[in-house]
């Protein structure tokens, strides 16, 4: 592929999109990143204020640039935002911010046409859908929900606990975010954690080492999706030593999920009613891929893909999907491996029209190697060792 050829367009400028851009450069492709926000840092600034990573800094970096500072600390949301900003600045790639993709169309002669909200139509030899899921929070509908008069929101719209001082709050969900938010709210409000099943906890540290150390040395972090879906059937909360104790002691009471809403609150599974001021759904997210609707590749919002490779359109790949290839696929520590894998598929799809060559790479000021946009590589790897 020459420098004048159509680029690979990467939709999304968060961790997945940036990892995709680096992998594209390494593979000899020309990436153009389209990001709807003002800063190529994904959705990290929009998460709740107290969020910290569940993995230590040493296991939480994208390929080519480790986190600064103590490798055993758990970086805060704002540290991750700053890290991604530096990562984007170090990339020799075109990144277009404030540019939202509204539609992707297949071209009759091959490749794609990407339309943006600025009115531009961009030709692409391939498309990487790396827009994540934060823009599509899942909010289940229960009987009476429309009549509820309290504050009902998804955790995507939660920021700080002080706004709930003295209120009666229910947090719905059995995952990390649900428990973390409910725990911090419990110091400001009367909180109940509502779940369909008992919350399952996993120690964050085992034999003095963080869980992610053991995931790395055992290879569990790279288990394929087919194995994972058999082993991981329920949400599990990483416990630094306080969450399970709070639930067990009643400091953070847990009840079986309520069955319906009333105008003032909820009806619990035992038939009792309770007035509730606010309900926060921590019920996850769905892929945010509406712009692919014209291609017909979505089935009720779910893309047709295997390991991130489209099963319906050549030259279309995905990044950041949950369990895409492994347990770590939609995390900072795992998306780089997947990025290299899907870029290899794009190279293979267009190998017949791309000349082979290689150029030397340059280093960033911090000494980390980065490929230049002119660099060509004979092939992409599967990301082993990144």
C-alpha positions as CSV (number, residue, x, y, z in Angstrom):
1,X,0.0,0.0,0.0
2,X,1.5,3.3,-1.0
3,X,1.3,6.5,1.0
4,X,-1.2,7.8,-1.6
5,X,-3.6,4.9,-1.2
6,X,-6.8,5.1,0.8
7,X,-6.1,4.8,4.5
8,X,-7.4,2.4,7.1
9,X,-10.0,4.4,9.0
10,X,-10.2,3.8,12.7
11,X,-13.4,4.8,14.3
12,X,-12.8,5.8,17.9
13,X,-9.9,7.5,19.6
14,X,-9.8,5.7,23.0
15,X,-7.5,2.9,24.1
16,X,-8.7,0.6,21.3
17,X,-8.4,3.2,18.5
18,X,-4.9,4.3,19.6
19,X,-3.8,0.7,19.9
20,X,-5.2,0.1,16.4
21,X,-3.3,3.1,15.0
22,X,0.0,1.8,16.4
23,X,-0.7,-1.7,15.0
24,X,-1.6,-0.2,11.6
25,X,1.7,1.7,11.5
26,X,3.6,-1.4,12.4
27,X,1.9,-3.3,9.7
28,X,2.7,-0.8,7.1
29,X,-0.8,0.7,6.8
30,X,-1.8,4.3,6.9
31,X,-4.2,5.0,9.7
32,X,-6.7,7.9,10.1
33,X,-8.4,8.0,13.5
34,X,-11.8,9.6,13.7
35,X,-12.8,10.5,17.3
36,X,-16.0,12.2,18.3
37,X,-14.6,13.9,21.4
38,X,-12.3,16.9,21.8
39,X,-9.4,14.8,23.1
40,X,-8.2,11.3,22.0
41,X,-8.6,9.7,25.4
42,X,-11.8,7.8,24.9
43,X,-14.4,7.9,27.6
44,X,-12.1,7.9,30.5
45,X,-12.8,11.5,31.6
46,X,-16.5,10.6,31.8
47,X,-16.2,7.8,34.3
48,X,-17.0,8.4,38.0
49,X,-14.5,10.4,39.9
50,X,-13.2,7.7,42.2
51,X,-12.5,5.1,39.5
52,X,-9.2,3.4,39.7
53,X,-7.9,0.5,37.5
54,X,-8.4,-3.0,38.7
55,X,-5.0,-3.9,37.4
56,X,-1.6,-2.5,38.5
57,X,0.2,0.0,36.3
58,X,2.8,-2.6,35.2
59,X,0.0,-4.7,33.6
60,X,-2.2,-1.8,32.3
61,X,-0.2,-0.2,29.5
62,X,-0.7,-0.2,25.8
63,X,2.1,-1.5,23.6
64,X,5.3,0.5,23.4
65,X,4.7,2.9,26.3
66,X,4.6,1.8,30.0
67,X,3.0,3.9,32.7
68,X,5.4,6.2,34.6
69,X,5.9,5.8,38.4
70,X,5.4,2.9,40.7
71,X,4.5,-0.1,38.6
72,X,2.5,-1.7,41.4
73,X,0.1,1.1,42.0
74,X,-3.5,1.2,40.6
75,X,-3.8,4.2,38.4
76,X,-6.6,6.7,38.9
77,X,-9.0,7.6,36.1
78,X,-7.2,10.9,35.6
79,X,-3.8,9.2,35.3
80,X,-5.2,7.0,32.6
81,X,-6.6,10.0,30.7
82,X,-3.2,11.7,30.8
83,X,-1.4,8.5,29.8
84,X,-3.7,8.1,26.7
85,X,-3.1,11.8,25.8
86,X,0.7,11.2,25.8
87,X,0.2,8.0,23.8
88,X,-1.7,9.8,21.1
89,X,0.8,12.6,20.9
90,X,3.6,10.1,20.4
91,X,1.9,8.4,17.5
92,X,2.8,9.5,14.0
93,X,-0.8,9.1,12.9
94,X,-3.5,11.4,11.7
95,X,-6.1,11.8,14.5
96,X,-9.2,13.9,13.8
97,X,-11.0,15.0,16.9
98,X,-14.6,16.4,17.1
99,X,-15.4,14.1,14.2
100,X,-18.2,11.7,14.8
101,X,-18.8,8.9,12.3
102,X,-22.5,8.6,11.3
103,X,-22.4,5.9,8.6
104,X,-20.2,3.4,6.9
105,X,-21.1,2.2,3.4
106,X,-19.4,-0.4,1.2
107,X,-18.1,0.8,-2.1
108,X,-19.1,-1.1,-5.2
109,X,-15.4,-1.3,-6.3
110,X,-14.2,-2.5,-2.9
111,X,-13.3,-0.6,0.3
112,X,-15.6,1.7,2.3
113,X,-17.0,5.2,2.3
114,X,-17.1,6.7,5.8
115,X,-19.5,9.6,6.4
116,X,-19.0,12.0,9.4
117,X,-21.2,14.6,11.1
118,X,-19.0,17.3,9.5
119,X,-20.4,16.3,6.1
120,X,-17.1,14.7,4.9
121,X,-17.1,11.4,3.0
122,X,-13.8,9.6,3.4
123,X,-12.7,6.6,1.3
124,X,-11.1,3.8,3.2
125,X,-9.4,0.5,2.2
126,X,-10.4,-0.9,5.5
127,X,-12.4,0.1,8.7
128,X,-11.6,-0.6,12.3
129,X,-14.6,-0.2,14.5
130,X,-13.0,0.8,17.8
131,X,-15.7,3.0,19.3
132,X,-16.2,1.0,22.5
133,X,-19.4,0.8,24.4
134,X,-19.6,3.7,26.9
135,X,-21.9,5.6,24.5
136,X,-24.4,2.7,24.7
137,X,-25.2,2.0,28.3
138,X,-27.6,-0.9,28.9
139,X,-30.6,0.2,31.0
140,X,-33.1,-2.7,31.5
141,X,-36.8,-2.0,31.6
142,X,-38.9,-3.2,34.5
143,X,-42.7,-2.9,35.0
144,X,-43.7,0.5,36.3
145,X,-40.4,2.1,35.4
146,X,-42.0,4.9,33.5
147,X,-44.0,5.9,36.5
148,X,-41.1,6.1,38.9
149,X,-40.6,9.7,40.1
150,X,-37.2,9.4,41.6
151,X,-33.7,9.8,40.2
152,X,-33.1,6.9,37.7
153,X,-29.8,6.7,35.9
154,X,-27.1,4.5,34.6
155,X,-23.7,4.4,36.3
156,X,-22.3,6.1,33.2
157,X,-24.0,9.3,34.4
158,X,-22.8,8.9,38.1
159,X,-19.9,11.1,39.2
160,X,-19.6,11.6,43.0
161,X,-21.4,10.4,46.2
162,X,-22.0,13.8,47.8
163,X,-25.0,14.4,45.6
164,X,-26.7,11.6,47.4
165,X,-26.2,12.7,51.0
166,X,-28.9,11.4,53.3
167,X,-30.9,9.8,50.4
168,X,-32.2,6.2,50.1
169,X,-30.3,4.7,47.1
170,X,-30.4,1.3,45.3
171,X,-27.5,0.3,43.1
172,X,-28.3,-2.5,40.6
173,X,-25.6,-4.8,39.5
174,X,-23.1,-7.5,40.7
175,X,-19.9,-6.4,39.0
176,X,-16.9,-4.2,39.9
177,X,-18.5,-0.9,39.1
178,X,-21.7,-1.7,41.0
179,X,-19.9,-2.7,44.2
180,X,-17.3,0.1,44.0
181,X,-20.0,2.8,43.6
182,X,-22.3,1.3,46.2
183,X,-19.5,1.0,48.7
184,X,-18.5,4.7,48.4
185,X,-22.1,5.8,48.5
186,X,-22.7,3.9,51.7
187,X,-20.7,6.6,53.6
188,X,-23.2,9.3,52.4
189,X,-26.5,7.5,51.9
190,X,-28.6,4.5,52.9
191,X,-27.6,2.1,50.2
192,X,-28.8,-1.3,49.1
193,X,-27.1,-3.4,46.5
194,X,-29.8,-5.2,44.3
195,X,-28.6,-8.3,42.4
196,X,-30.3,-11.4,40.9
197,X,-27.7,-13.7,42.4
198,X,-25.2,-13.5,45.2
199,X,-22.2,-11.4,44.6
200,X,-19.1,-13.4,43.8
201,X,-15.8,-12.0,45.1
202,X,-12.2,-12.7,44.1
203,X,-9.2,-11.5,46.1
204,X,-7.3,-8.8,44.3
205,X,-4.0,-10.1,45.8
206,X,-3.1,-13.8,46.2
207,X,0.0,-14.9,48.0
208,X,1.2,-11.3,48.1
209,X,0.9,-10.7,44.3
210,X,-1.8,-9.0,42.4
211,X,-4.2,-11.3,40.6
212,X,-3.0,-10.0,37.2
213,X,0.4,-11.4,38.0
214,X,-1.1,-14.9,38.2
215,X,-3.2,-14.3,35.1
216,X,0.0,-13.5,33.2
217,X,2.2,-16.3,34.5
218,X,-0.5,-19.0,34.1
219,X,-1.6,-17.8,30.6
220,X,-5.2,-17.4,31.7
221,X,-5.2,-13.8,30.4
222,X,-4.9,-15.3,26.9
223,X,-7.4,-18.1,27.0
224,X,-9.5,-18.1,23.9
225,X,-13.1,-17.0,23.9
226,X,-14.5,-20.5,23.5
227,X,-12.8,-21.6,26.8
228,X,-13.6,-18.4,28.6
229,X,-17.3,-18.5,27.9
230,X,-17.4,-21.9,29.6
231,X,-15.3,-20.9,32.6
232,X,-16.6,-17.3,33.2
233,X,-20.4,-17.5,33.6
234,X,-21.0,-14.9,36.3
235,X,-19.7,-11.4,37.1
236,X,-16.9,-11.5,39.7
237,X,-15.8,-8.5,41.9
238,X,-12.1,-8.0,42.6
239,X,-11.9,-7.4,46.3
240,X,-9.0,-5.4,47.7
241,X,-10.1,-6.6,51.2
242,X,-13.1,-4.4,52.1
243,X,-16.0,-5.1,49.7
244,X,-16.9,-8.6,50.7
245,X,-16.6,-7.7,54.4
246,X,-19.0,-4.7,53.9
247,X,-21.6,-7.0,52.2
248,X,-21.2,-9.8,54.8
249,X,-21.4,-7.4,57.8
250,X,-24.4,-5.5,56.5
251,X,-22.6,-2.2,56.1
252,X,-23.5,-2.6,52.4
253,X,-26.7,-4.7,52.5
254,X,-27.6,-6.8,49.5
255,X,-31.1,-7.9,48.4
256,X,-32.5,-9.9,45.6
257,X,-33.4,-7.7,42.6
258,X,-36.7,-5.9,42.9
259,X,-39.5,-7.0,40.6
260,X,-41.1,-3.7,39.7
261,X,-41.2,0.1,40.3
262,X,-43.8,2.1,42.1
263,X,-44.1,5.9,41.6
264,X,-42.2,6.3,44.9
265,X,-39.8,3.4,44.9
266,X,-39.7,-0.4,44.3
267,X,-41.4,-3.7,45.1
268,X,-38.9,-6.2,46.4
269,X,-39.0,-9.9,45.5
270,X,-40.6,-10.7,48.9
271,X,-43.5,-8.4,48.0
272,X,-42.5,-5.5,50.4
273,X,-42.5,-2.0,49.0
274,X,-39.9,0.7,49.8
275,X,-39.6,4.4,49.0
276,X,-36.3,5.0,47.1
277,X,-34.9,8.4,46.2
278,X,-32.4,7.2,43.5
279,X,-31.7,4.1,41.6
280,X,-28.4,3.6,39.8
281,X,-28.1,0.9,37.2
282,X,-24.6,-0.6,36.9
283,X,-25.8,-3.1,34.3
284,X,-23.1,-2.8,31.7
285,X,-22.9,-1.6,28.1
286,X,-23.5,-2.8,24.6
287,X,-21.3,-2.2,21.5
288,X,-21.8,1.4,20.2
289,X,-21.9,0.6,16.5
290,X,-25.0,2.2,15.0
291,X,-22.8,3.8,12.2
292,X,-22.4,0.2,10.8
293,X,-26.2,-0.1,10.2
294,X,-26.0,0.6,6.5
295,X,-23.7,-2.4,6.0
296,X,-26.3,-4.8,7.5
297,X,-23.7,-6.5,9.7
298,X,-25.5,-5.9,13.0
299,X,-28.0,-8.3,14.5
300,X,-29.9,-6.4,17.2
301,X,-26.8,-4.3,17.7
302,X,-24.4,-7.2,17.8
303,X,-21.8,-7.4,15.0
304,X,-21.1,-10.5,13.0
305,X,-17.5,-11.3,13.8
306,X,-15.1,-13.9,15.0
307,X,-12.1,-12.8,17.0
308,X,-12.6,-9.3,15.8
309,X,-12.7,-10.2,12.1
310,X,-16.0,-9.4,10.3
311,X,-17.9,-12.5,9.0
312,X,-19.9,-10.3,6.6
313,X,-17.5,-7.7,5.1
314,X,-13.8,-8.1,4.2
315,X,-11.7,-5.3,5.4
316,X,-13.9,-4.6,8.4
317,X,-12.5,-5.5,11.8
318,X,-13.4,-4.7,15.5
319,X,-11.5,-3.8,18.6
320,X,-12.5,-3.5,22.3
321,X,-15.3,-6.0,22.3
322,X,-15.8,-7.9,25.5
323,X,-14.2,-11.4,25.3
324,X,-13.3,-10.6,21.7
325,X,-10.3,-13.0,21.8
326,X,-9.4,-13.2,25.5
327,X,-10.4,-12.2,29.0
328,X,-8.4,-9.0,28.5
329,X,-9.7,-8.0,25.1
330,X,-11.5,-4.8,26.2
331,X,-8.9,-3.7,28.6
332,X,-5.7,-1.5,28.4
333,X,-3.5,-4.5,28.9
334,X,-5.1,-6.7,26.3
335,X,-6.3,-4.6,23.4
336,X,-2.8,-4.3,21.9
337,X,-2.6,-8.0,21.2
338,X,-6.0,-7.9,19.5
339,X,-5.0,-4.8,17.5
340,X,-2.0,-6.6,16.0
341,X,-4.1,-9.6,15.2
342,X,-6.9,-7.7,13.3
343,X,-4.3,-5.7,11.5
344,X,-2.7,-8.9,10.2
345,X,-6.1,-9.7,8.8
346,X,-6.3,-6.4,7.0
347,X,-2.8,-6.8,5.6
348,X,-3.7,-10.3,4.3
349,X,-6.9,-9.0,2.7
350,X,-4.9,-6.4,0.7
351,X,-1.6,-8.1,0.3
352,X,-2.0,-8.3,-3.5
353,X,-2.0,-4.5,-3.9
354,X,0.6,-3.6,-1.2
355,X,4.3,-3.4,-2.1
356,X,6.8,-4.8,0.4
357,X,9.4,-2.6,2.0
358,X,10.8,-1.7,5.3
359,X,12.0,1.5,7.0
360,X,13.7,2.2,10.2
361,X,11.5,3.3,13.1
362,X,12.0,6.3,15.2
363,X,12.0,6.7,19.0
364,X,9.8,8.9,21.1
365,X,11.6,11.4,23.4
366,X,11.0,9.0,26.3
367,X,12.9,6.3,24.4
368,X,10.0,4.0,23.5
369,X,10.1,2.7,19.9
370,X,7.3,3.9,17.6
371,X,6.9,3.1,13.9
372,X,6.5,6.1,11.6
373,X,3.6,6.4,9.2
374,X,5.9,5.7,6.3
375,X,7.2,2.5,7.8
376,X,6.3,-0.8,6.0
377,X,6.4,-4.3,7.5
378,X,6.4,-7.6,5.7
379,X,3.7,-8.9,8.0
380,X,2.0,-8.2,11.3
381,X,2.4,-10.6,14.2
382,X,-0.3,-11.8,16.6
383,X,0.9,-9.4,19.2
384,X,2.8,-11.9,21.3
385,X,5.1,-10.3,23.8
386,X,3.6,-6.8,23.5
